[in-house]
């Protein structure tokens, strides 16, 4: 193999310029009709006199269609790789462009006597690199010596119009060499596109001269500016397309860890070695478009790293081609609806309880992590090369603390790096940076990534365990720190997986739902970060109770380890809380936790969903709910720890999961359980609580309503009513009852915004009747409101006083007057029979669920529990969320002659969990097995089809 030297570096010939060879010299087999068959078809047409534009386009269109079909067929049959398919598509585009350039030259010759004009067609950008996705742009540079004549312009237009007529997406520019160099100096995108300049047709001397000019221009300071510009551009791109690579619908091209990052490493690696721009032609066998990223063969990576680069390159290109073919467009986002299809096409089958789509996506996320690691490994080498070239001397090192050194204020190991023989030094380096507030130098990251596998020997090392706990529990919310959070470094370098083998099983683990937006490991990392922010007081305004509790916890290490381990049991089948609790019993002693801390961690992991599930799906006004919860928790300290873990866990799921209403419910639940644990809420106190609530309401109403109205209102409510609302709300209800009596209104509706809780409270006062809840729920569905909670109270005079807490589509309260008026109007229309609820819901359903959301399967499920409440049967309904779901379910309950006392509505992405406290018409639980079985079957049917119509009023 011929080799070429650049400043002492040896590069294989395959990464030197080889594009000046004719297309016919390429030797790789192509899965479509080659250029010779196209030329033969054009020659035959010319002999038969079929030279019209339409005749030529027909031949080209047929050749293009046959070629595309052949490439796609062989790719989808897995006979060729994604790289091979992309190369074949690029070659096919070459054939089209060259054939059109020949035709244009014949049709638009310059007039006799006019100066001879030369034209050079070059491929640029990704097309210039010799790889083309099915629906990507074909970027062409029309290189000319100077200003184009009319004949030259006609030639260029002929080519472009024909390509557009063929349905190809074409990016183009017409420039001279001087204009190319000038524009490259002012526009980083243009310079980048010209790096992969590839000659296609015409005067190759122009292409050769342009490469020389660009190479001479891209030297010294401009070369450094280019590399730093690409680094800055990459950071901006990551922020735009998702800085976190572990989001469950990633952009495989522009996102972090995607193809563009590998291409950036190509450009940076070539620039550092002095070959950023293609060099002139060489003798020897021409090379095809790279089967692997070029930086993998520059000698800058270990063989293991080069293998990861090649594997990542091929995997991402294969996924990208599948994505284009499936969507029929230049789609780069791996959305829910295409993930199962691509996973199936690539052979990812279900193994055990892990679905094929989850296995496929885990492979993707592990690949993205490999790309990020390659960036951390290669970028320091590139920057060091550039610094040596520009300054002529290595970067200045300064002795640092604890036998380390610093470079530009960043901590770094001293050469020779001892990490392979002394792996504990990797953790000691991180701990030194933590204690001295020093960020890691890129060289340190590079060396840790290259040696992380040696950390497997530290799993039972007490000193390493102590350092790890210190890093884990470091407050992670102080913006004044140079390094605010260490856990991502432990995860991204691979140290965490080597130290805790069970952690490696959740790295890249995806949950195929629309609730969790991160992979399991990234969700846990985010939860630990949130815990640090809560402790540091960064969220004190939003969650003051949590900050107060965090500032006085006695089991701090146990809390942070519980956050770290709370989801570590996912992906193994079974209840991940139980699995995680068992794993904690083994992991905690290895980390140096004492038996009491270990027991606390295991208990917290086992019950980490207890508070959220109770607050959002159970009636916390039911004393049985609170007593059962207190019986499980038992300890005030565990209650405090569990609340903090719950908040950190919820905040880390998605920015949209947490809201003021959920914060309110958790705070109220915490207060009531804490009161029981402190000795309150005895049954003998119930009557005194009711009397106290009535007295407060009387005091507040005195002077605002007639005494007769006050006394009447105080006699209307049952004990559950007086214990279920605060005094201010009860006073508003009293005024509603007074106005209803005064004006003899059959229906009174009042919408009251509570923005500090993130909800609008809608109260309906009307005569009670079967199907009332369903009618109101249907009207609210038509209004675009989501019910998050509901309390149903029948007063002693037979009137229903129903309260609904609702949110808009963004999880916020309705506050604008026109919004409140519309809510009131639609509910009044529904209760008076003037609103066609079914039609309104159908209209709303047309725009409700996107195709990508419909790809997520949500199995219907109904659970009926007669032990969760002393007075009610508790029914939990799980199904796909959709407009009108609550209306359909409550219609079914009404058709079964059930009275709803309260409802608690929660959504987890596309999964709705609706819980109802119901009784029969006699006010009793439903206990008959036959009736319970029929009720369950009817509810399951209502989750997928319209229910039985509720009884008429």
Secondary structure, DSSP 8 states (H G I E B T S, - for coil): --EEEETTEEEEGGGS--TTS-GGG--S--SS--HHHHHHHHHHHHHTT--SHHHHHHHHHHHHHHHHHHHHHHHHTTSS-HHHHHHHHHHHHHHHHHHHHHHHHHHT---TTS----EEEEE-HHHHTT---TT--EEEEEEESSS--HHHHHHHHHHHHHHHHTT--EEEEEE-HHHHHHHHHH-HHHHHHHHT-EEEEE-HHHHHHHHHHHHHHS-HHHHHHHHHHHHHHHHHHHHHH-S-TTBSS-BTTTSTTSHHHHHHHHHHHHHHTT-SS-----SS----S-SS-GGGGSS-S-HHHHHHHHHHHHHHHHHHHHHHHHHTS---B--HHHHHHHHHHTT---BTTB-HHHHHHHHHHHHHHHHHHHHHHHHHHHHHHHHHHHHSS---EEE-GGG-EEETTEEE--SS--TTT-THHHHHHHHHHHHHT--B-HHHHHHHHHHGGGGGGGTT-HHHHHHHHHHHTS----TTSSS---HHHHHHHTHHHHH-HHHHTTTT----SSS--B-HHHHHHHHHHHHHHHHHTTTTTT-HHHHHHHTT-S-HHHHHHHHHHTTTTTTSSS-HHHHHHHHHHHHHHHTT--HHHHHHHHHHHHTTTHHHHHHHHS-TTSHHHHHHHHHHH--HHHHHHHHHHHHHHHHHH-TTT--HHHHHHHHHHHHHHHHHHTT---GGGHHHHHHHHHHHHHHHHBTTB-HHHHHHHHHH--HHHHHHS-HHHHHHHHHHHHHHHHHT-SEEEEEEEEGGGTEEEEEEEEE--TTHHHHHHHHHHHTT-EEEEEEEEE-TTSEEEEEEEEE-TTS----SHHHHHHHHHHHHHHHTT-S-HHHHHHHHHTTT--HHHHTS----EEEEESSS-SS-EEEEEEEE--TTHHHHHHHHHHHTTEEEEEEEEEEETTEEEEEEEEEETTS-----HHHHHHHHHHHHHHTTS--------
